Protein backbone atom coordinates (compact mmCIF):
# COMPACT_ATOMS: atom_id res chain seq x y z
CA UNK A 1 0.00 0.00 0.00
CA UNK A 2 1.50 3.34 -1.00
CA UNK A 3 1.07 6.78 0.54
CA UNK A 4 -1.70 7.79 -1.88
CA UNK A 5 -3.70 4.67 -0.96
CA UNK A 6 -3.34 5.41 2.75
CA UNK A 7 -4.42 9.03 2.31
CA UNK A 8 -7.48 7.87 0.37
CA UNK A 9 -8.39 5.29 3.03
CA UNK A 10 -8.03 7.84 5.84
CA UNK A 11 -10.15 10.37 3.92
CA UNK A 12 -12.85 7.73 3.40
CA UNK A 13 -12.66 6.81 7.06
CA UNK A 14 -13.13 10.46 8.02
CA UNK A 15 -16.18 10.78 5.77
CA UNK A 16 -17.70 7.47 6.93
CA UNK A 17 -17.51 8.07 10.68
CA UNK A 18 -20.14 9.84 12.77
CA UNK A 19 -17.85 12.02 14.89
CA UNK A 20 -14.25 12.67 15.91
CA UNK A 21 -14.28 9.90 18.55
CA UNK A 22 -15.40 7.28 16.01
CA UNK A 23 -12.78 8.51 13.55
CA UNK A 24 -9.94 8.32 16.09
CA UNK A 25 -11.00 4.84 17.25
CA UNK A 26 -11.12 3.61 13.67
CA UNK A 27 -7.80 5.30 12.84
CA UNK A 28 -6.11 3.60 15.81
CA UNK A 29 -7.46 0.17 14.81
CA UNK A 30 -6.58 0.71 11.13
CA UNK A 31 -3.05 1.88 12.01
CA UNK A 32 -2.36 -1.09 14.29
CA UNK A 33 -3.72 -3.61 11.77
CA UNK A 34 -1.81 -2.03 8.87
CA UNK A 35 1.54 -2.13 10.65
CA UNK A 36 1.14 -5.52 12.36
CA UNK A 37 2.72 -8.39 10.53
CA UNK A 38 4.59 -11.66 10.84
CA UNK A 39 7.07 -10.16 13.31
CA UNK A 40 4.33 -9.31 15.80
CA UNK A 41 1.20 -7.46 16.67
CA UNK A 42 1.25 -3.67 16.93
CA UNK A 43 -0.86 -1.68 19.37
CA UNK A 44 -1.89 1.91 18.81
CA UNK A 45 -3.13 4.61 21.13
CA UNK A 46 -3.91 8.26 20.50
CA UNK A 47 -2.78 10.42 23.42
CA UNK A 48 -4.03 13.93 24.03
CA UNK A 49 -1.64 16.03 26.08
CA UNK A 50 -3.18 19.22 27.39
CA UNK A 51 -2.16 21.47 30.26
CA UNK A 52 0.39 18.89 31.41
CA UNK A 53 -2.22 16.16 31.76
CA UNK A 54 -2.54 13.26 29.38
CA UNK A 55 -5.41 11.03 28.34
CA UNK A 56 -5.90 8.29 25.80
CA UNK A 57 -8.64 9.46 23.46
CA UNK A 58 -8.57 6.35 21.23
CA UNK A 59 -6.85 2.98 21.14
CA UNK A 60 -6.69 -0.06 18.92
CA UNK A 61 -7.64 -2.38 21.79
CA UNK A 62 -7.73 -2.79 25.57
CA UNK A 63 -4.02 -3.70 25.71
CA UNK A 64 -3.02 -0.38 24.14
CA UNK A 65 -5.27 1.44 26.61
CA UNK A 66 -3.73 -0.42 29.58
CA UNK A 67 -0.18 0.38 28.47
CA UNK A 68 -1.09 4.07 28.19
CA UNK A 69 -2.60 4.01 31.70
CA UNK A 70 0.68 2.69 33.10
CA UNK A 71 2.53 5.59 31.49
CA UNK A 72 0.14 8.08 33.06
CA UNK A 73 0.63 6.49 36.50
CA UNK A 74 4.40 6.84 36.19
CA UNK A 75 4.26 10.20 34.45
CA UNK A 76 6.65 8.87 31.82
CA UNK A 77 6.77 6.48 28.89
CA UNK A 78 7.25 6.47 25.13
CA UNK A 79 3.96 8.19 24.25
CA UNK A 80 4.38 10.92 26.84
CA UNK A 81 8.00 11.48 25.83
CA UNK A 82 7.00 11.74 22.19
CA UNK A 83 4.27 14.28 23.04
CA UNK A 84 6.48 16.38 25.30
CA UNK A 85 9.64 16.37 23.20
CA UNK A 86 8.16 16.08 19.72
CA UNK A 87 10.36 13.10 18.85
CA UNK A 88 9.74 9.65 17.42
CA UNK A 89 10.20 7.05 20.14
CA UNK A 90 10.95 3.49 19.03
CA UNK A 91 9.92 0.76 21.48
CA UNK A 92 11.67 -2.54 20.86
CA UNK A 93 10.17 -5.92 21.57
CA UNK A 94 9.57 -5.69 25.31
CA UNK A 95 9.65 -9.46 25.83
CA UNK A 96 13.19 -9.70 24.49
CA UNK A 97 14.42 -6.36 25.79
CA UNK A 98 13.23 -6.37 29.38
CA UNK A 99 14.41 -9.69 30.70
CA UNK A 100 16.18 -8.79 33.86
CA UNK A 101 17.04 -10.27 37.21
CA UNK A 102 15.14 -9.72 40.44
CA UNK A 103 17.55 -7.01 41.64
CA UNK A 104 17.21 -5.07 38.36
CA UNK A 105 13.40 -5.39 38.52
CA UNK A 106 13.31 -4.08 42.10
CA UNK A 107 15.58 -1.16 41.17
CA UNK A 108 13.26 -0.27 38.25
CA UNK A 109 10.21 -0.36 40.50
CA UNK A 110 12.03 1.70 43.15
CA UNK A 111 12.88 4.34 40.56
CA UNK A 112 9.17 4.63 39.78
CA UNK A 113 7.97 4.63 43.37
CA UNK A 114 10.40 6.91 45.20
CA UNK A 115 9.75 10.23 43.43
CA UNK A 116 5.99 9.63 43.56
CA UNK A 117 5.89 8.49 47.21
CA UNK A 118 4.19 5.21 46.23
CA UNK A 119 4.71 1.82 47.84
CA UNK A 120 6.73 -0.73 45.87
CA UNK A 121 3.96 -3.31 46.22
CA UNK A 122 1.42 -0.91 44.68
CA UNK A 123 3.67 -0.25 41.68
CA UNK A 124 4.39 -3.97 41.24
CA UNK A 125 0.67 -4.84 41.55
CA UNK A 126 -0.24 -2.25 38.90
CA UNK A 127 2.36 -3.70 36.53
CA UNK A 128 1.18 -7.29 37.04
CA UNK A 129 -2.51 -6.37 36.69
CA UNK A 130 -1.91 -4.32 33.53
CA UNK A 131 0.02 -7.18 31.96
CA UNK A 132 -3.04 -9.39 32.28
CA UNK A 133 -1.97 -11.15 35.46
CA UNK A 134 -5.22 -10.39 37.25
CA UNK A 135 -5.64 -9.03 40.75
CA UNK A 136 -2.57 -9.51 42.88
CA UNK A 137 -2.90 -11.26 46.25
CA UNK A 138 -0.25 -12.17 48.78
CA UNK A 139 -0.13 -14.53 51.72
CA UNK A 140 -0.63 -11.45 53.94
CA UNK A 141 -4.05 -10.65 52.42
Secondary structure as GFF3:
##gff-version 3
##sequence-region A 1 141
A	DSSP	alpha_helix	3	16	.	.	.	ID=ss1
A	DSSP	alpha_helix	20	35	.	.	.	ID=ss2
A	DSSP	beta_strand	45	50	.	.	.	ID=ss3
A	DSSP	beta_strand	53	59	.	.	.	ID=ss4
A	DSSP	alpha_helix	62	74	.	.	.	ID=ss5
A	DSSP	alpha_helix	78	85	.	.	.	ID=ss6
A	DSSP	alpha_helix	94	97	.	.	.	ID=ss7
A	DSSP	alpha_helix	102	113	.	.	.	ID=ss8
A	DSSP	three_ten_helix	114	116	.	.	.	ID=ss9
A	DSSP	alpha_helix	120	128	.	.	.	ID=ss10
A	DSSP	pi_helix	129	133	.	.	.	ID=ss11
###
